[in-house]
């Protein structure tokens, strides 16, 4: 063998050794993740020996392709040979069973030299295959929430608690298991299980946990002060599960809605266990001043909250309409004004009249706000010793005095004494009743006529009569004077005529 031949052989061995090094480096495993059902393209680029045949083998080293020829019956497999040195293996609709290492090699001297190893990893989106059912617990109870997920790779499971107002609380769960022990109302809510493995989409499922508990009642104000004759709102906040029965009591007696007196109202809170319960008291009266109790009851227990309703003195006690003199007909009723604003249980108003039968300035008390107990919107009372059927006096509106079935003895001066404001009085004139058709007041009248109005009418009539009389007198005088003037004119004319006749002869003679 010549030296040239030996040199050629040595060079050929060197080149082959370099190619083997390149092949070894190129045969490093490439991981190709593909979601199940998608198309996988496994790359292979032959730069070592362009004239050699290229073969793809599966995980079991079974030949799948030879150059562009497909050697398997699996129709999902094909070769993508877009460029001279590219021999990409394509697998359509990959399955979980396709997972494994695929080898691309070229055949040289009957030996398949590895070009590329591709590890095909089939990924499956997560699914939650099992989760706990909704559960209701009593306070102090316990339960275990389980969430099992599947997918490739194996999903990671986490639990979160979704509360009101979009609050989300991360929970410390282990392997998809979360334990609730010693449950209280804060444990109630929607528990969400989320499974993820990097393959979209993330899987979600929820469990509703309900915790029943004894009612809780919160009264914002222990005492509410309000002016008499004003509308008042009492409120209580209730937390209860189940809500059960909620109502108001006054001095131990349950209250119901009553037109013109009470109205009950309820408004649900942001959570189903919350309730705002209200009581409206219309036109506050002295007998409304009491202790009110909000009661919440369910099968687990009862809770109460109380509020004291008391009168409010705003420091502006004011007389709106003072008493005025009045005229009334016997047998009818009359009202003497004394309307007061700002009266409270701490203030005192007394109606009284001077009693002529007693003399010496003695008076008879008709009403005293500090001792009178009222039970209806029309406050009424009896003078001592009167029978219930003969109610004589009552108050109207804001302490104006009503006198019923007026008799002659009711005439006199009536006083309305208001503590801190003073004493105000009005005179009542009683007119005897007259039959229909006679003169006087019409039988249809029901209220007394104020004396000032009556006097004004009489004065007006007298004035009109006087004016008419003056006009008549002036007209008569004017007419009489005209007659006198006419008479004088007539006499003057006669005189002048006689004088003219008597002087005529003398003139002729001369």
C-alpha positions as CSV (number, residue, x, y, z in Angstrom):
1,X,0.0,0.0,0.0
2,X,1.3,3.3,-1.0
3,X,1.9,6.2,1.3
4,X,-0.9,8.2,-0.5
5,X,-3.4,5.4,0.1
6,X,-2.5,5.2,3.8
7,X,-2.9,9.0,4.1
8,X,-6.4,8.8,2.5
9,X,-7.5,6.1,4.8
10,X,-6.3,8.0,7.8
11,X,-8.1,11.1,6.7
12,X,-11.3,9.2,6.1
13,X,-11.2,7.7,9.6
14,X,-10.7,11.2,11.1
15,X,-13.7,12.6,9.2
16,X,-15.8,9.7,10.3
17,X,-14.7,10.2,14.0
18,X,-15.7,13.8,13.8
19,X,-19.1,12.9,12.3
20,X,-19.6,10.4,15.2
21,X,-18.9,13.1,17.7
22,X,-21.4,15.4,16.0
23,X,-23.9,12.5,15.9
24,X,-23.5,11.9,19.6
25,X,-24.0,15.6,20.4
26,X,-27.0,15.8,18.1
27,X,-28.6,12.8,19.6
28,X,-29.3,14.5,22.9
29,X,-33.0,14.1,23.9
30,X,-35.4,16.9,23.0
31,X,-38.6,17.0,25.0
32,X,-41.7,17.9,23.0
33,X,-44.8,18.5,25.0
34,X,-48.1,18.2,23.1
35,X,-51.7,18.3,24.3
36,X,-53.8,15.3,23.7
37,X,-55.7,15.5,20.4
38,X,-53.3,17.9,18.8
39,X,-50.7,17.4,16.0
40,X,-47.1,16.6,17.0
41,X,-44.2,17.4,14.6
42,X,-40.9,15.7,15.7
43,X,-38.0,17.5,14.0
44,X,-35.0,15.7,12.3
45,X,-32.3,17.5,10.3
46,X,-29.7,15.3,8.5
47,X,-26.5,17.2,8.0
48,X,-24.2,14.2,8.6
49,X,-24.7,12.1,5.5
50,X,-27.0,13.6,2.9
51,X,-27.0,10.5,0.7
52,X,-28.0,8.1,3.5
53,X,-31.5,6.8,4.1
54,X,-33.3,8.3,7.1
55,X,-35.4,6.1,9.5
56,X,-37.8,7.0,12.3
57,X,-38.3,4.5,15.1
58,X,-40.9,4.6,17.9
59,X,-40.4,4.0,21.7
60,X,-40.3,0.2,21.0
61,X,-37.6,0.8,18.3
62,X,-40.1,-0.3,15.6
63,X,-39.4,1.3,12.3
64,X,-42.1,3.8,11.4
65,X,-40.7,5.4,8.2
66,X,-37.9,5.0,5.7
67,X,-37.2,8.2,4.0
68,X,-40.7,9.3,2.9
69,X,-42.2,5.8,3.0
70,X,-44.5,5.0,5.9
71,X,-43.9,1.4,7.3
72,X,-46.7,1.3,9.8
73,X,-50.5,0.9,9.4
74,X,-51.1,3.9,11.7
75,X,-52.5,6.5,9.3
76,X,-51.9,9.3,11.7
77,X,-48.1,9.1,10.9
78,X,-46.4,10.8,7.9
79,X,-43.1,12.5,6.9
80,X,-42.7,16.2,6.3
81,X,-39.8,16.6,3.8
82,X,-40.1,20.2,2.8
83,X,-36.3,20.7,2.6
84,X,-33.5,18.4,1.4
85,X,-32.1,17.7,4.9
86,X,-35.4,17.9,6.9
87,X,-37.1,14.6,7.8
88,X,-39.8,15.6,10.3
89,X,-42.2,13.0,11.7
90,X,-45.8,14.1,12.0
91,X,-48.3,12.4,14.2
92,X,-51.9,13.7,14.0
93,X,-54.4,13.5,16.9
94,X,-51.9,12.4,19.5
95,X,-53.0,10.0,22.2
96,X,-51.8,9.4,25.7
97,X,-50.3,6.0,24.4
98,X,-48.1,8.0,22.0
99,X,-46.0,9.1,25.0
100,X,-42.3,8.0,24.7
101,X,-38.9,8.5,22.9
102,X,-38.8,8.6,19.1
103,X,-35.4,8.1,17.3
104,X,-34.3,9.6,14.0
105,X,-31.3,7.9,12.4
106,X,-29.5,7.4,9.1
107,X,-28.4,4.0,7.7
108,X,-24.7,3.7,7.0
109,X,-23.1,0.3,6.2
110,X,-26.2,-1.4,7.5
111,X,-26.1,0.4,10.8
112,X,-28.7,3.0,11.9
113,X,-26.7,5.9,13.3
114,X,-28.7,8.2,15.6
115,X,-29.4,11.7,14.5
116,X,-32.1,12.8,16.9
117,X,-34.1,11.6,19.9
118,X,-37.4,13.3,20.6
119,X,-39.2,12.6,23.9
120,X,-42.9,13.1,23.1
121,X,-44.8,14.1,26.2
122,X,-48.6,14.0,25.9
123,X,-50.4,16.6,28.1
124,X,-54.0,16.4,29.3
125,X,-55.9,19.4,30.7
126,X,-57.0,19.0,34.3
127,X,-60.4,17.7,35.2
128,X,-62.0,17.4,38.6
129,X,-63.3,13.9,38.8
130,X,-64.7,13.9,42.3
131,X,-65.6,16.6,44.9
132,X,-67.5,16.8,48.1
133,X,-71.2,17.7,48.1
134,X,-72.8,20.8,49.7
135,X,-72.9,20.5,53.5
136,X,-74.7,22.2,56.4
137,X,-73.0,22.3,59.8
138,X,-74.1,23.4,63.3
139,X,-71.8,25.7,65.2
140,X,-68.9,23.6,66.5
141,X,-69.3,20.9,63.9
142,X,-66.6,19.6,61.5
143,X,-66.3,18.2,58.0
144,X,-63.7,17.2,55.3
145,X,-63.8,18.7,51.8
146,X,-62.2,16.5,49.2
147,X,-61.3,17.4,45.6
148,X,-59.7,14.8,43.3
149,X,-58.3,15.8,39.9
150,X,-56.8,14.0,36.9
151,X,-54.7,15.2,34.0
152,X,-51.2,14.9,32.5
153,X,-49.1,15.9,34.1
154,X,-50.8,15.3,37.4
155,X,-52.7,18.5,38.4
156,X,-52.1,20.5,41.6
157,X,-55.2,21.2,43.6
158,X,-55.9,24.2,45.8
159,X,-58.9,25.4,47.9
160,X,-60.2,29.0,48.3
161,X,-63.1,30.4,50.4
162,X,-65.2,33.0,48.7
163,X,-66.9,35.4,51.2
164,X,-69.2,38.4,50.7
165,X,-67.9,41.6,49.1
166,X,-65.7,39.6,46.7
167,X,-63.3,38.6,49.5
168,X,-61.2,35.4,48.6
169,X,-59.4,33.5,51.3
170,X,-56.6,31.1,50.5
171,X,-56.9,27.8,52.4
172,X,-54.1,25.4,53.6
173,X,-55.2,22.2,51.9
174,X,-53.1,19.0,51.6
175,X,-53.4,16.8,48.4
176,X,-56.8,18.3,47.7
177,X,-58.2,17.7,51.2
178,X,-59.3,20.5,53.5
179,X,-60.7,20.0,57.0
180,X,-63.1,22.3,58.8
181,X,-63.1,21.8,62.6
182,X,-65.1,23.7,65.3
183,X,-67.2,25.5,62.7
184,X,-68.4,29.0,63.3
185,X,-70.3,31.5,61.1
186,X,-67.1,32.7,59.6
187,X,-66.6,29.3,58.0
188,X,-69.7,29.6,55.9
189,X,-69.4,30.4,52.2
190,X,-68.5,29.0,48.8
191,X,-65.4,26.8,48.8
192,X,-63.8,26.6,45.3
193,X,-61.4,23.8,44.2
194,X,-59.0,24.7,41.4
195,X,-57.0,22.1,39.5
196,X,-54.1,23.1,37.3
197,X,-51.1,21.4,35.6
198,X,-49.9,24.0,33.1
199,X,-52.2,22.8,30.4
200,X,-55.1,25.2,29.8
201,X,-57.8,25.5,30.9
202,X,-57.8,25.4,34.7
203,X,-60.6,23.3,36.2
204,X,-62.9,24.7,38.8
205,X,-65.7,23.3,41.0
206,X,-67.4,24.6,44.1
207,X,-68.9,23.4,47.4
208,X,-71.3,25.4,49.5
209,X,-70.8,25.2,53.2
210,X,-73.6,26.5,55.5
211,X,-73.2,27.0,59.2
212,X,-76.3,27.4,61.4
213,X,-76.0,29.4,64.6
214,X,-78.0,31.0,67.4
215,X,-79.4,34.5,66.5
216,X,-77.4,37.6,67.3
217,X,-79.1,41.0,67.9
218,X,-77.4,44.4,67.8
219,X,-79.3,47.5,68.7
220,X,-77.4,50.6,67.4
221,X,-78.8,52.9,70.1
222,X,-79.8,51.9,73.6
223,X,-82.0,55.0,73.9
224,X,-83.9,57.0,71.3
225,X,-85.3,60.5,72.2
226,X,-88.0,62.0,70.0
227,X,-90.5,64.9,70.2
228,X,-94.1,64.1,70.9
229,X,-96.4,63.9,67.9
230,X,-93.4,63.1,65.6
231,X,-92.7,59.9,63.7
232,X,-90.0,57.7,65.2
233,X,-87.8,54.8,63.8
234,X,-86.3,52.1,65.9
235,X,-83.8,49.6,64.4
236,X,-82.1,46.4,65.2
237,X,-79.5,44.4,63.2
238,X,-80.0,40.6,63.3
239,X,-77.6,37.8,62.3
240,X,-79.2,34.4,62.3
241,X,-79.1,31.1,60.4
242,X,-81.7,30.2,59.7
243,X,-83.3,33.7,60.1
244,X,-86.4,32.3,61.9
245,X,-88.9,34.7,63.5
246,X,-88.0,38.4,64.2
247,X,-90.4,40.8,65.8
248,X,-90.7,43.8,68.2
249,X,-92.2,43.8,71.7
250,X,-93.4,46.8,73.8
251,X,-93.3,46.1,77.5
252,X,-93.4,42.4,76.8
253,X,-96.3,42.6,74.2
254,X,-95.7,41.6,70.6
255,X,-96.4,44.4,68.1
256,X,-97.8,44.0,64.6
257,X,-98.2,46.5,61.8
258,X,-101.2,48.8,62.6
259,X,-102.1,51.6,60.1
260,X,-101.5,55.0,61.7
261,X,-99.7,53.5,64.7
262,X,-97.0,51.0,63.9
263,X,-95.2,49.8,60.8
264,X,-92.7,46.9,60.7
265,X,-90.0,46.8,58.0
266,X,-87.1,44.4,57.1
267,X,-84.2,44.8,54.7
268,X,-81.8,41.9,53.9
269,X,-78.1,42.5,54.3
270,X,-75.2,41.6,52.0
271,X,-75.3,38.1,53.4
272,X,-78.3,35.8,53.6
273,X,-77.9,35.6,57.4
274,X,-78.1,39.4,57.9
275,X,-81.3,41.4,58.4
276,X,-82.1,45.0,59.3
277,X,-85.4,45.1,61.2
278,X,-87.2,48.3,61.9
279,X,-90.2,49.6,63.7
280,X,-91.9,53.0,62.9
281,X,-94.0,54.6,65.6
282,X,-96.3,57.2,64.1
283,X,-97.2,60.5,65.9
284,X,-95.4,59.7,69.1
285,X,-97.7,59.9,72.2
286,X,-96.9,59.9,75.9
287,X,-98.0,56.2,76.2
288,X,-95.6,55.3,73.4
289,X,-92.7,56.2,75.7
290,X,-91.6,52.7,76.8
291,X,-89.0,49.9,76.5
292,X,-89.0,48.2,73.1
293,X,-87.4,44.8,72.6
294,X,-86.2,43.3,69.3
295,X,-86.6,39.5,69.4
296,X,-84.9,37.1,67.0
297,X,-85.7,33.4,67.4
298,X,-84.8,30.2,65.5
299,X,-84.6,26.5,66.3
300,X,-81.2,26.9,67.9
301,X,-82.1,29.6,70.3
302,X,-83.3,33.2,71.0
303,X,-81.6,36.6,71.2
304,X,-83.0,40.0,72.2
305,X,-81.9,43.7,72.1
306,X,-83.8,46.5,73.9
307,X,-84.1,50.3,73.2
308,X,-85.7,52.8,75.5
309,X,-87.9,55.3,73.7
310,X,-88.2,58.6,75.6
311,X,-89.3,62.2,74.9
312,X,-86.9,64.7,73.6
313,X,-87.0,68.3,74.8
314,X,-85.4,70.4,72.1
315,X,-85.4,73.6,74.2
316,X,-87.8,75.3,71.8
317,X,-91.2,74.8,73.6
318,X,-93.5,77.1,71.7
319,X,-97.1,78.2,71.7
320,X,-98.4,77.8,68.1
321,X,-102.0,79.0,68.6
322,X,-103.0,80.9,71.7
323,X,-106.6,80.6,73.2
324,X,-109.2,83.0,71.7
325,X,-112.6,84.1,73.0
326,X,-115.4,81.9,71.6
327,X,-119.2,81.8,71.4
328,X,-121.0,78.4,71.6
329,X,-124.6,77.3,71.5
330,X,-126.0,75.0,74.2
331,X,-125.9,71.3,73.4
332,X,-123.0,71.6,70.9
333,X,-119.2,71.3,71.3
334,X,-116.6,74.0,71.1
335,X,-112.8,73.9,70.8
336,X,-110.5,76.5,72.5
337,X,-107.0,76.6,70.9
338,X,-103.8,76.1,72.9
339,X,-101.6,74.3,70.4
340,X,-98.1,73.7,71.8
341,X,-94.9,72.5,70.0
342,X,-92.0,70.7,71.7
343,X,-94.0,69.1,74.6
344,X,-92.2,66.2,76.3
345,X,-92.9,64.1,79.3
346,X,-90.8,66.5,81.3
347,X,-93.1,69.5,80.4
348,X,-96.4,70.3,82.0
349,X,-99.6,71.8,80.6
350,X,-102.7,72.4,82.7
351,X,-106.2,73.5,81.6
352,X,-108.3,75.1,84.3
353,X,-111.2,77.5,84.7
354,X,-112.3,79.9,87.4
355,X,-115.2,78.3,89.4
356,X,-117.8,81.0,90.2
357,X,-119.5,78.6,92.6
358,X,-116.4,78.4,94.8
359,X,-115.6,82.1,94.9
360,X,-112.5,83.6,96.3
361,X,-110.7,83.1,93.0
362,X,-110.8,79.3,93.3
363,X,-110.3,77.3,90.1
364,X,-111.2,73.9,88.8
365,X,-108.5,71.8,87.0
366,X,-109.8,70.2,83.8
367,X,-106.6,68.6,82.5
368,X,-103.0,68.1,83.7
369,X,-100.5,66.6,81.3
370,X,-98.3,65.4,84.2
371,X,-101.0,63.1,85.6
372,X,-103.2,62.2,82.6
373,X,-102.7,58.7,81.0
374,X,-103.7,58.6,77.3
375,X,-104.6,55.4,75.4
376,X,-105.9,56.8,72.1
377,X,-105.0,59.5,69.6
378,X,-107.8,61.6,71.0
379,X,-106.8,62.3,74.6
380,X,-109.8,62.5,76.9
381,X,-110.5,62.6,80.6
382,X,-113.2,63.0,83.2
383,X,-113.7,65.5,86.0
384,X,-113.6,63.6,89.3
385,X,-116.9,61.8,90.1
386,X,-118.3,61.8,86.5
387,X,-119.5,58.6,84.9
388,X,-117.6,57.2,81.9
389,X,-120.5,57.8,79.6
390,X,-120.4,61.6,80.4
391,X,-116.9,62.5,79.1
392,X,-116.9,66.3,79.2
393,X,-113.5,67.4,78.1
394,X,-110.9,66.2,75.7
395,X,-107.8,67.5,73.9
396,X,-107.5,67.9,70.2
397,X,-104.3,68.0,68.2
398,X,-101.6,69.6,70.3
399,X,-103.4,70.2,73.6
400,X,-106.3,72.4,72.4
401,X,-109.4,72.0,74.7
402,X,-112.7,70.5,73.5
403,X,-115.8,71.1,75.6
404,X,-118.6,68.8,74.8
405,X,-122.4,69.2,75.1
406,X,-122.0,72.9,76.2
407,X,-124.4,74.1,78.9
408,X,-125.0,77.6,80.3
409,X,-122.8,76.8,83.3
410,X,-119.8,76.3,80.9
411,X,-119.6,80.0,80.3
412,X,-116.6,81.6,81.8
413,X,-112.8,82.2,81.6
414,X,-110.6,79.2,80.6
415,X,-106.9,79.1,81.3
416,X,-104.1,77.2,79.5
417,X,-101.0,77.2,81.7
418,X,-97.8,76.1,80.1
419,X,-94.8,75.6,82.4
420,X,-92.0,77.9,81.2
421,X,-94.2,79.9,78.8
422,X,-96.9,81.3,81.1
423,X,-100.7,81.4,81.5
424,X,-103.0,82.1,78.5
425,X,-106.8,82.5,78.8
426,X,-110.0,82.9,76.7
427,X,-113.6,83.7,77.5
428,X,-116.4,81.4,76.5
429,X,-119.9,82.9,75.8
430,X,-122.8,80.4,75.8
431,X,-125.9,81.2,73.8
432,X,-129.2,79.5,74.4
433,X,-130.4,77.0,71.8
434,X,-133.3,78.2,69.5
435,X,-135.6,76.0,67.5
436,X,-135.4,75.7,63.7
437,X,-137.1,78.6,61.9
438,X,-136.5,81.1,64.8
439,X,-133.8,83.7,64.8
440,X,-130.4,83.0,66.1
441,X,-127.8,80.4,65.0
442,X,-128.5,77.9,62.4
443,X,-129.2,74.3,63.8
444,X,-126.5,73.0,61.4
445,X,-123.8,74.8,63.4
446,X,-121.6,72.5,65.4
447,X,-118.8,74.7,66.6
448,X,-118.8,77.9,68.8
449,X,-118.4,81.3,67.1
450,X,-115.6,83.4,68.5
451,X,-116.9,86.4,70.4
452,X,-114.7,88.8,68.5
453,X,-116.2,87.7,65.2
454,X,-119.7,88.1,66.6
455,X,-119.0,91.6,68.0
456,X,-117.3,92.6,64.7
457,X,-120.4,91.5,62.8
458,X,-122.7,93.5,65.1
459,X,-120.5,96.6,64.9
460,X,-120.4,96.3,61.1
461,X,-124.2,96.1,61.0
462,X,-124.5,99.2,63.3
463,X,-122.1,101.1,61.1
464,X,-123.9,100.2,58.0
465,X,-127.2,101.3,59.6
466,X,-125.6,104.6,60.7
467,X,-124.3,105.3,57.2
468,X,-127.7,104.6,55.7
469,X,-129.4,106.9,58.3
470,X,-126.9,109.7,57.6
471,X,-127.5,109.4,53.8
472,X,-131.3,109.5,54.3
473,X,-131.1,112.6,56.6
474,X,-128.7,114.4,54.2
475,X,-131.0,113.6,51.3
476,X,-134.0,114.8,53.2
477,X,-132.3,118.1,54.2
478,X,-131.2,118.7,50.6
479,X,-134.7,118.1,49.3
480,X,-136.2,120.5,52.0
481,X,-133.8,123.2,51.2
482,X,-134.6,123.0,47.5
483,X,-138.3,123.4,48.3
484,X,-137.5,126.5,50.4
485,X,-135.4,128.0,47.6
486,X,-138.2,127.4,45.1
487,X,-140.8,129.1,47.5
488,X,-138.6,132.1,48.0
489,X,-138.0,132.5,44.2
490,X,-141.8,132.4,43.6
491,X,-142.5,135.1,46.3
492,X,-139.8,137.3,44.9
493,X,-141.3,137.2,41.4
494,X,-144.8,138.1,42.6
495,X,-143.4,141.1,44.6
496,X,-141.6,142.5,41.6
497,X,-144.7,142.2,39.4
498,X,-146.9,144.1,41.9
499,X,-144.4,146.8,42.3
500,X,-144.2,147.3,38.5
501,X,-148.0,147.7,38.2
502,X,-148.3,150.2,41.0
503,X,-145.8,152.7,39.6
504,X,-147.2,153.0,36.0
505,X,-149.8,156.0,36.5
506,X,-147.4,158.2,38.1
507,X,-145.0,157.9,35.3
508,X,-147.7,158.8,32.7
509,X,-148.8,161.9,34.5
510,X,-145.4,163.3,34.8
